[in-house]
Amino acid sequence: MITLAQPSMALNAENVPGPDYKMWNTWRVPKGDTPSHVIGWTATVAKGASGGKLNALVINCHGRPAHLSLGTGFGWSEVPLFAGLAGLVDDIYIVACKVVSFGGSADGNLFCGAIAKAAKANVYASNASQTTGLWPSIPYGKIDGYEGKVWKWHPDGSNELTDL
């Protein structure tokens, strides 16, 4: 388990299997919500947190290389929206299957780096399918960890492998 400092926010996609992550603020994002609404509401929540920002944002959804199935979906054209979170979140944990890939038009490495640069935050994501396994629930303030290799992108877009 990875413990996240609070206040943090979890965005759990409506169609992702449970258990959901639970943070200081938890939102079950409907399939019909637009990326601009998701980022706008996240920014509003962050501004209302103690200190005026979130320690972490957890994005829990289905994924594929360079794509997040949260609301109506986040791809390359939605990356600039993450600038709305600049200065409002320290770390973004993307818990979605196979977001990270290398090469081609769906290069998840460049995608995650671009999100980190736009949000001016650290971004974590994996190259493998994700599962909560047999956990019946995930304790408050925690994510269960990652399957596969996990990279960390820094706000300048550079990255490194982590031991998460």
C-alpha positions in Angstrom: 0.0 0.0 0.0 1.1 3.5 -0.8 0.0 6.1 1.8 -0.8 9.6 0.4 -0.6 12.7 2.6 -3.9 14.5 2.9 -5.6 16.5 1.6 -5.7 14.4 -1.5 -8.4 13.8 -4.0 -9.4 10.5 -5.8 -11.1 10.5 -9.2 -12.7 7.1 -9.6 -14.2 6.5 -13.1 -17.8 5.4 -13.1 -17.0 2.3 -15.1 -13.8 1.1 -13.3 -14.1 -2.0 -11.0 -13.9 -1.4 -7.3 -12.9 -1.0 -4.7 -12.7 2.8 -5.1 -9.9 4.8 -3.6 -11.0 7.1 -0.7 -9.3 10.4 0.0 -10.0 13.7 1.7 -12.2 14.3 -1.3 -13.4 11.4 -3.4 -15.4 11.8 -6.7 -17.0 9.0 -8.7 -16.7 10.6 -12.2 -19.7 9.9 -14.5 -18.9 8.7 -18.0 -20.5 11.8 -19.5 -18.3 14.4 -17.7 -16.0 16.3 -20.0 -12.3 16.7 -19.4 -12.7 20.5 -18.9 -15.3 19.9 -16.2 -13.2 17.2 -14.5 -10.1 19.5 -14.4 -12.2 22.5 -13.4 -13.9 20.7 -10.5 -10.6 19.3 -9.3 -9.1 22.8 -9.3 -12.0 24.1 -7.3 -11.6 21.3 -4.7 -7.9 21.9 -4.5 -8.4 25.6 -3.9 -10.7 24.7 -1.0 -8.2 22.4 0.7 -6.2 23.5 3.6 -3.2 25.3 2.2 -5.1 25.9 -1.0 -3.8 22.8 -2.8 -3.8 19.0 -2.9 -0.9 16.8 -1.9 -2.0 14.2 -4.4 -4.5 13.5 -7.1 -5.4 9.9 -7.9 -6.8 9.2 -11.3 -8.4 5.7 -11.2 -9.8 4.7 -14.6 -9.4 2.3 -17.5 -6.5 3.3 -19.8 -4.4 2.4 -22.8 -1.2 4.0 -24.1 -1.5 7.8 -24.0 -5.3 7.7 -23.1 -7.3 7.9 -19.8 -10.9 6.7 -19.9 -12.1 9.2 -17.2 -15.4 10.9 -18.1 -15.5 11.2 -21.8 -11.7 10.6 -22.0 -8.4 12.3 -21.9 -6.0 12.0 -24.9 -3.4 14.2 -26.4 -5.8 17.1 -27.2 -6.8 17.3 -23.5 -3.3 17.5 -22.1 -3.2 21.3 -22.1 -6.2 21.3 -19.7 -3.9 20.0 -16.9 -2.4 23.5 -16.8 -5.5 24.3 -14.8 -4.0 22.3 -11.9 -0.6 24.1 -11.9 0.3 25.1 -8.4 -2.8 23.2 -7.1 -1.4 19.6 -6.8 2.0 18.2 -6.0 1.7 14.6 -7.2 -0.7 12.9 -9.7 -1.0 9.1 -9.5 -2.5 7.6 -12.6 -3.9 4.1 -11.8 -4.9 2.9 -15.2 -3.9 0.0 -17.4 -0.9 0.3 -19.7 -0.9 4.1 -20.0 2.9 4.1 -20.4 4.3 3.0 -23.7 7.3 4.1 -25.8 7.1 5.1 -29.4 4.4 5.7 -32.0 1.5 8.2 -31.9 0.3 6.7 -28.6 3.6 7.2 -26.8 2.5 7.2 -23.1 5.9 8.2 -21.9 5.6 11.6 -23.8 1.9 11.8 -22.8 2.7 11.5 -19.1 5.6 13.9 -19.4 3.4 16.4 -21.1 0.8 16.1 -18.2 3.6 16.7 -15.7 4.8 19.8 -17.5 1.3 21.2 -17.9 0.2 20.5 -14.3 3.7 21.5 -12.9 3.4 18.3 -10.8 5.0 14.9 -10.5 3.1 12.2 -12.3 3.3 8.4 -11.6 2.1 5.7 -14.0 2.7 2.1 -15.1 3.2 0.1 -18.3 1.2 -2.9 -17.0 -2.5 -3.8 -16.5 -3.6 -2.7 -13.0 -5.7 -4.5 -10.5 -6.8 -4.1 -6.9 -6.5 -7.9 -6.6 -8.4 -9.5 -3.8 -8.7 -6.4 -1.6 -12.3 -6.1 -0.5 -11.7 -2.4 0.2 -8.8 0.0 0.1 -8.1 1.9 3.4 -8.7 5.7 3.5 -5.8 7.7 2.2 -4.1 4.8 0.4 -3.7 3.3 -3.0 -2.9 -0.4 -3.3 0.2 -0.1 -5.4 1.1 -0.7 -9.0 1.7 -3.7 -11.2 4.5 -3.5 -13.7 7.2 -0.9 -13.9 6.3 2.6 -12.6 7.8 5.8 -13.8 7.8 9.2 -12.2 7.7 12.3 -14.4 9.0 15.5 -13.0 7.4 19.0 -13.7 10.1 19.6 -16.3 8.9 16.4 -18.2 11.9 14.3 -17.4 11.3 10.8 -15.9 12.9 8.0 -13.9 11.9 4.5 -12.9 10.7 4.2 -9.3 10.4 1.4 -6.9 6.6 2.0 -6.3 
